[in-house]
Amino acid sequence: MPAPDGWTKTCTDPRLCAAIVDRFTFNGPSRPTPSADRRAHLLVLTEQGQLTVAEQRARLAAHIMASLSSWPPGEAEAFARHLRRFTLDGLFA
């Protein structure tokens, strides 16, 4: 099974990769689970990890809302529309 596209450029040292995975699983925010072919492990969020992500998203949303509250309504709505389009259809699609 080849490495995911770009992975060998991102994580060139297997020890570094193992250390990164170790940090992701430390104290339980995620846990490794075997991939379908059992040759690799995928990280999945634990319940604690899902709660942490939800808290961070809420904090980010509150910060964004506070930042946009001083914008004229039309500009904030246009920004939200274009950001949604960028994230759904752009680089991250």
Backbone as CSV, one residue per row, in Angstrom:
resi,resn,N_x,N_y,N_z,CA_x,CA_y,CA_z,C_x,C_y,C_z
1,MET,0.853,-1.182,0.000,0.000,0.000,0.000,0.893,1.237,0.000
2,PRO,0.798,2.079,-0.997,1.641,3.280,-1.036,1.198,4.288,0.008
3,ALA,2.130,5.139,0.383,1.814,6.206,1.333,0.828,7.174,0.692
4,PRO,-0.043,7.797,1.492,-0.956,8.800,0.932,-0.174,9.890,0.210
5,ASP,-0.814,10.472,-0.785,-0.184,11.500,-1.596,0.426,12.597,-0.726
6,GLY,1.710,12.854,-0.881,2.384,13.909,-0.146,2.883,13.511,1.228
7,TRP,2.495,12.329,1.718,2.877,11.923,3.076,4.386,11.816,3.228
8,THR,5.067,11.265,2.232,6.513,11.086,2.351,7.235,12.433,2.391
9,LYS,6.611,13.484,1.906,7.197,14.813,1.996,6.895,15.441,3.356
10,THR,5.777,15.057,3.953,5.355,15.618,5.230,6.046,14.937,6.398
11,CYS,6.124,13.645,6.339,6.664,12.868,7.456,7.696,11.888,6.912
12,THR,8.923,12.341,6.822,9.970,11.535,6.186,10.665,10.583,7.144
13,ASP,10.555,10.786,8.420,11.230,9.964,9.413,10.197,9.104,10.145
14,PRO,10.273,7.773,10.017,9.289,6.903,10.680,9.215,7.127,12.192
15,ARG,10.336,7.459,12.825,10.312,7.713,14.270,9.518,8.971,14.583
16,LEU,9.663,9.978,13.721,8.888,11.201,13.899,7.401,10.911,13.728
17,CYS,7.071,10.125,12.736,5.668,9.755,12.511,5.103,9.031,13.733
18,ALA,5.870,8.088,14.275,5.422,7.361,15.461,5.233,8.306,16.639
19,ALA,6.120,9.282,16.785,6.002,10.249,17.872,4.758,11.118,17.699
20,ILE,4.461,11.509,16.464,3.270,12.322,16.199,2.016,11.532,16.559
21,VAL,1.948,10.287,16.135,0.797,9.440,16.459,0.685,9.274,17.969
22,ASP,1.817,9.081,18.647,1.819,8.936,20.097,1.204,10.171,20.758
23,ARG,1.547,11.368,20.278,0.998,12.594,20.861,-0.504,12.695,20.606
24,PHE,-0.954,12.237,19.445,-2.388,12.273,19.153,-3.176,11.323,20.042
25,THR,-2.559,10.249,20.473,-3.268,9.263,21.281,-3.026,9.436,22.777
26,PHE,-2.093,10.295,23.180,-1.784,10.515,24.593,-2.996,11.099,25.310
27,ASN,-3.325,10.563,26.450,-4.470,10.992,27.267,-5.817,10.805,26.582
28,GLY,-5.872,10.007,25.544,-7.133,9.561,25.005,-7.950,10.413,24.069
29,PRO,-7.445,11.502,23.429,-8.309,12.233,22.509,-8.606,11.447,21.227
30,SER,-7.730,10.516,20.909,-7.958,9.655,19.749,-7.371,8.292,20.053
31,ARG,-7.783,7.310,19.244,-7.233,5.975,19.435,-6.964,5.366,18.064
32,PRO,-5.946,4.530,17.990,-5.684,3.871,16.713,-6.674,2.735,16.489
33,THR,-7.081,2.552,15.271,-7.951,1.448,14.896,-7.426,0.877,13.581
34,PRO,-7.434,-0.434,13.415,-6.881,-1.016,12.182,-7.640,-0.545,10.946
35,SER,-6.898,-0.344,9.863,-7.526,-0.002,8.581,-8.182,-1.256,8.020
36,ALA,-8.919,-1.096,6.956,-9.646,-2.224,6.359,-8.713,-3.370,5.982
37,ASP,-7.519,-3.054,5.484,-6.609,-4.122,5.076,-5.671,-4.560,6.207
38,ARG,-5.831,-3.951,7.379,-5.078,-4.307,8.585,-3.567,-4.062,8.485
39,ARG,-3.117,-3.339,7.469,-1.683,-3.049,7.353,-1.320,-1.698,7.954
40,ALA,-2.312,-0.950,8.322,-2.062,0.369,8.900,-3.094,0.609,9.986
41,HIS,-2.893,1.651,10.733,-3.870,2.058,11.732,-4.337,3.469,11.403
42,LEU,-5.595,3.689,11.607,-6.179,5.008,11.425,-6.478,5.573,12.809
43,LEU,-6.389,6.879,12.944,-6.739,7.509,14.207,-8.195,7.940,14.157
44,VAL,-8.944,7.573,15.182,-10.335,8.000,15.310,-10.485,8.728,16.636
45,LEU,-11.369,9.700,16.672,-11.588,10.453,17.901,-12.329,9.591,18.917
46,THR,-11.898,9.674,20.150,-12.631,9.058,21.247,-13.754,10.012,21.643
47,GLU,-14.568,9.613,22.592,-15.621,10.503,23.080,-15.006,11.788,23.643
48,GLN,-13.901,11.642,24.378,-13.198,12.808,24.918,-12.698,13.696,23.784
49,GLY,-12.158,13.083,22.739,-11.678,13.849,21.589,-12.807,14.578,20.886
50,GLN,-13.961,13.943,20.754,-15.107,14.591,20.117,-15.575,15.786,20.936
51,LEU,-15.579,15.645,22.267,-15.953,16.767,23.131,-14.963,17.921,22.990
52,THR,-13.674,17.591,22.936,-12.645,18.617,22.787,-12.814,19.361,21.462
53,VAL,-13.054,18.637,20.390,-13.262,19.262,19.077,-14.499,20.151,19.118
54,ALA,-15.576,19.684,19.731,-16.805,20.482,19.822,-16.557,21.772,20.611
55,GLU,-15.806,21.671,21.708,-15.486,22.863,22.505,-14.652,23.852,21.698
56,GLN,-13.676,23.355,20.976,-12.827,24.238,20.180,-13.615,24.896,19.054
57,ARG,-14.520,24.143,18.436,-15.349,24.725,17.379,-16.254,25.817,17.934
58,ALA,-16.808,25.585,19.124,-17.668,26.594,19.749,-16.868,27.857,20.073
59,ARG,-15.656,27.685,20.587,-14.808,28.845,20.878,-14.475,29.614,19.604
60,LEU,-14.134,28.878,18.553,-13.810,29.529,17.284,-15.024,30.264,16.735
61,ALA,-16.196,29.631,16.788,-17.414,30.271,16.285,-17.709,31.545,17.067
62,ALA,-17.546,31.502,18.390,-17.794,32.693,19.212,-16.812,33.808,18.850
63,HIS,-15.565,33.439,18.628,-14.566,34.442,18.264,-14.885,35.052,16.899
64,ILE,-15.259,34.225,15.960,-15.603,34.730,14.626,-16.832,35.628,14.701
65,MET,-17.850,35.202,15.453,-19.064,36.019,15.581,-18.742,37.368,16.210
66,ALA,-17.882,37.367,17.218,-17.494,38.629,17.859,-16.754,39.528,16.872
67,SER,-15.888,38.914,16.056,-15.128,39.697,15.077,-16.034,40.276,14.000
68,LEU,-17.032,39.505,13.580,-17.910,39.947,12.497,-19.048,40.846,12.970
69,SER,-19.256,40.933,14.279,-20.399,41.697,14.792,-20.330,43.180,14.430
70,SER,-19.134,43.684,14.197,-19.012,45.105,13.844,-19.082,45.344,12.330
71,TRP,-19.129,44.286,11.548,-19.231,44.436,10.097,-20.670,44.776,9.714
72,PRO,-20.844,45.509,8.639,-22.196,45.713,8.116,-22.801,44.352,7.747
73,PRO,-24.091,44.128,8.020,-24.705,42.809,7.798,-24.460,42.219,6.412
74,GLY,-24.545,42.994,5.391,-24.332,42.467,4.043,-22.923,41.933,3.839
75,GLU,-21.934,42.606,4.402,-20.544,42.158,4.247,-20.287,40.858,5.001
76,ALA,-20.817,40.757,6.204,-20.620,39.536,6.985,-21.286,38.349,6.294
77,GLU,-22.474,38.533,5.761,-23.176,37.453,5.065,-22.424,37.053,3.792
78,ALA,-21.915,38.035,3.055,-21.143,37.737,1.845,-19.863,36.981,2.199
79,PHE,-19.201,37.407,3.257,-17.991,36.715,3.699,-18.307,35.261,4.040
80,ALA,-19.378,35.036,4.796,-19.760,33.670,5.179,-20.086,32.831,3.943
81,ARG,-20.790,33.406,3.001,-21.150,32.688,1.770,-19.894,32.304,0.974
82,HIS,-18.976,33.252,0.830,-17.753,32.974,0.064,-16.829,32.012,0.803
83,LEU,-16.780,32.112,2.118,-15.966,31.170,2.893,-16.523,29.755,2.764
84,ARG,-17.834,29.624,2.837,-18.461,28.310,2.653,-18.125,27.764,1.266
85,ARG,-18.230,28.595,0.248,-17.913,28.162,-1.116,-16.443,27.761,-1.227
86,PHE,-15.556,28.552,-0.620,-14.120,28.259,-0.662,-13.812,26.910,-0.009
87,THR,-14.429,26.652,1.152,-14.114,25.401,1.857,-14.780,24.195,1.212
88,LEU,-15.952,24.379,0.593,-16.639,23.237,-0.023,-16.190,22.970,-1.452
89,ASP,-15.849,24.025,-2.185,-15.514,23.871,-3.601,-14.056,24.184,-3.915
90,GLY,-13.333,24.759,-2.977,-11.978,25.225,-3.248,-10.913,24.207,-2.902
91,LEU,-9.859,24.681,-2.324,-8.697,23.852,-2.024,-8.997,22.660,-1.136
92,PHE,-9.974,22.785,-0.256,-10.232,21.751,0.740,-11.322,20.777,0.329
93,ALA,-11.832,20.927,-0.883,-12.912,20.047,-1.356,-12.393,18.647,-1.608
